[in-house]
């Protein structure tokens, strides 16, 4: 369990100005009470580590005071720039969720830049939103809790379930999922399951995934037009919001050269906490679909967290 220590808490009444250290800060659902950056957005609270301060002070050739980079919380104990959106810091009273790493530097139009001559926040500062309100003061400790994405890969096939042949599409999905999360350096776990083309069994497993708070569910198989192909019907019953564009685009893109690809009835959407995608059962189709799905997956997660990723 990794902990960081709060060295200073800082407030400013105007944006783009140096923040002044305070004895304590009060955090509510909008951010730091009486601070200029509080509001209904994803950058309610800013945090910068002493590790970054020390590097910059050495380059600048002078002492940098806490709050000079307009950070609300100055910490010590880890490289904050290595955190990821969704990670959390939990104290005795407060809980904060990381929403953004770094920001755009406004250069000479920013009072901090003019006074200090440079700024480390755009590169190494992090921004957070308040999950649990409370009071924070110098000397407090915060426990770092990384976000771990829970993934379920569900193969739907009568023959794979019976052992008539080995499941190849499920492991292919797992490999693509691993690549996606590893490239982002986001932590994740993957559960796999093989079930027959049975609507009740599929519905039961999706309900369980919803209750257990999975972040991503990918099914493979059962998207065709056979009498046992029921995956789209079951999934459509259970999603809260459909995301039709991705599947429509995939069908058109690959159906141009391979008309049979137009026969897949796969759907995508949001089911509780999870993004859910229903893929065909062939390995080639799985790779085609994952090529396109992974292009928007990060953006979708940030959107779900209420983060402006543009």
N, C-alpha and C positions, 0 to 999 in steps of 0.2 A: 504493500500500500504506500503510494507516494504522497508526500505532504509538502506543501509550500508554506512559508511564513509571510504574513502581512507586515511589511516594514513601514508603510505609510498609506493613509487614505486622504484623498485630495478632492477639492471642489472648486469649480469656477462658475460664475453667474452668466458668462458670455462664452459662446463658441469661438474656437480659434485663439483662445488665450491660455496662458499658463494657469494651472490650477494650484491652489494653496493648500498645504497640509492642514488637516483638521484632527481633533481629538478622536472623533469617530464619525461614521456616516450611517445614515438610515436608508435602507433599501426597501422600496415598495414595488408594486407591480409595474411601475413606469421607469424604474432605475434608481439613481441616487437622488434623494430628496434635496431640493434647492440647487441641483446642478443643471447646467445649461443643456446637457445632452440627454436628460431624461425625457421619455416620451413613448408613444406607442409605435416602436420600431425595433429593429433587431440589434441596434448598437446602443443599448441603454447604458452600459458600463464598459469602461476601458481599463485594460490591465497591462502593465509592463514590468518585466523582471529586472532585478539588479544586475543580472548577468548581461543584459543588453546595455544598461547604464554604464557598467564598467568598461565595456568595449568602446562605447561612444566617447566616454570621458577621456580615455587614453588617446583616441584619435583627435579629439577637440583640444586636448592639452589643458583642460580645466575641469574643476569639479562641477558636476551636474546635480542640481538639487531635485529632490523628489517633487513631482508635479510639474516640472518644467516642460515635459513633453505632453502635458494635458491628460495624463493617465489618472483615472480615479483611484486605482489600487496599485501600489508598488509592492512587488513580491520578491522572494528569494527562495531558491530550491530546485528550479527546473527551467529548461529552455521553453518558454511559453510558445515560441514560434513553431514548435513541433506538435502542438495540439491540433485537433481537427474539429470542424463543426459537429456539434452533438456531444462532445466531451463535457464533463461537468466538474465543478469545484464545489465541495460541500463543507460547510463549517458547522459550528454548534447551533447557529441560528439560520444562516443563509444558505441558499443553493443557487448557483449560477451556471448557465449553459453557454458554451462557446458558440458563437454564430459567424464570426469572420476573423480571418487572419490578415493583418495589415489593412491598408487603405490607400486611397489616392492622396499623394502629397500635393498641396495647393501652393507650394513655393512662396514667392514673395507676397502673395495675397494673405498669407497666414501670419498672425502676430508671433506665433511660436517660432516659425522659421526665421522671421526677421530678427528676433531677439537672440535666439540660440545659434543661428547660422546654418542649421541643418535640422533634421528630425529623424528619429529612429522608429517612431510609431508606424509610419507607412510600411516598413519592412518587418518589424519584429513585435509590434504591439498586437494585442488581441482584443476582440470585442465580445461582449456577453449580454445576455438578457437575464432578468431575475425570474427564477423559478419559485423560490421561497423567500419572502421578505424577512428582514431582520436587521440587526445592528452589526457593524463590522468596525474593528479598531486595530491599530498597530499592536503586534504581538499575537494576534489570533492566527490559528492554523487553518488551512483549507486542504481537504483531502481531494486528490485528483482521481476522478473516476472516468476512464475512457469509454466512449461509446462503442459497443460491440454489436454489430449488425447481425441479426439472426435471419438465416436464409433456410427455406425449405424447398428442396427439389423433389417433385412428385412425378414419378413415372406411372402413366396410366396405360396398362396393356394387359389384356387377358393372357397372352402367350408368355410375356416376361414374368408375370405373376406366377404362372404355373411352372416356369422353368423350361418351357419349350425352347426358348433361346435366351441368350444373355442380354441384359439391358445394356445398350451402348449409348442411347441418347441421354439418359440420366447422367452418367459420368461425363459426357461431353458438356452438358450444362454446368456441372460442378467445376470443371476445368475453366470454363469461360468466366464463371462467377469469381473463382479464386483470382484469376488474372485481373479482373476489374478492380476488386478491392485491394489487391496487393499493389497495383499501379498507383492507387490513390493513397496507399499506406493507411487505409481504414481497417480497423480490426473487424473480424467477422467469424462466424461459425456457420457450418452447413450441416443440416440434417437431410437425409435421403430416405425415400420410401417408395416401394413399388406396390401398386394396388391394381385390381382388375378394372375393366370398364364397367363400373357399377356406380350408379348415381348416388345411392345411399352411402356407400363407403367413401366416395369422393366428398360428398357434402359433410360427412362427419369429420373427416380429416381437415377440411378447410375451416370448419367451426373451431376445431381444436387449435389450429394455427392462429386463428383470429384471437382466441381467448389467451393464448400464450404470448401474444405480442410480437409475432414474427414481423420483420421489416420487409422481407421480400419472399414471395412465393412464385416459383416457376414450375409449371406443369409441362409435361411433354407427352403427346399422344391424345387420341380421342377427339381430334378437331376436324375429322373428315365427315363424310356423309353416310357412313355405314349405320346400320340400326343400333349398334352398340356404342357409337360415338356420341357421348353425352356431355363432354367436358364444357363446351361453350354454354350450354343451357344451364348447367349447375352453377357455373361461375357467374353468369349474368344475374342469377337470383341473389347472389351473395355480395356483389360489389356495391359500394356506396356511390361511387362515381366511375363512369366508364371513360377511358381515354382512347377514343376510336382512331385517332389520326395515325398512331404508330403502326397499328396492324393494317390499316387501309393502305398506307404507303408501302409497307413490305409486300403486300399482295400485288400491288400494281408494279412495283420495281422488279420483282423476281418473276411475276407472271408474264411480263413482256417477252421474255426469252423462254420461259418454262410455263406454258399455259396451265398446267396442272396445279401450279402454286396458287392459282386463283380459287381453287376449290377448298382451301383451308378456311375454317371459320373461326380462327383464333381471336380472342378478345384480350383486352388489357384494361386495368382499372385500379381503383383503390378499395381495399377491403379492410376496414378497421384501420390498424396501423400500417398495414402492408401494401406494397405495390404488388400486383399479381399479373402475370403474363401466361397465356396458354399457347404453347408451341406445338407444332406437328411432331410426329414421332420419329422421323428419319434424322440421321446424324447430319446429313447435308443441310436439311431445312433448319435444324437447330442452330448450326453455325451461321446460316444466312440471317436468321432472326436475331441471334445474339449480336451479330455485327451492327445491326441497326438499334437494338434496344440499349446497348451500352453507350451509344452516342448521347442519349438524353437522360440516362439514369441518375447521374450526379445532379444534374439540374433539377430533376424531379424531387430528389431527396431534399435539396435546399428549399425548393418551393414548399414542400410539405412542412418544413420547419419554419416557414414564414420568413425566409431569408431572401433578400433581393440579390440574385446571382448575376445580374447584368453588369 
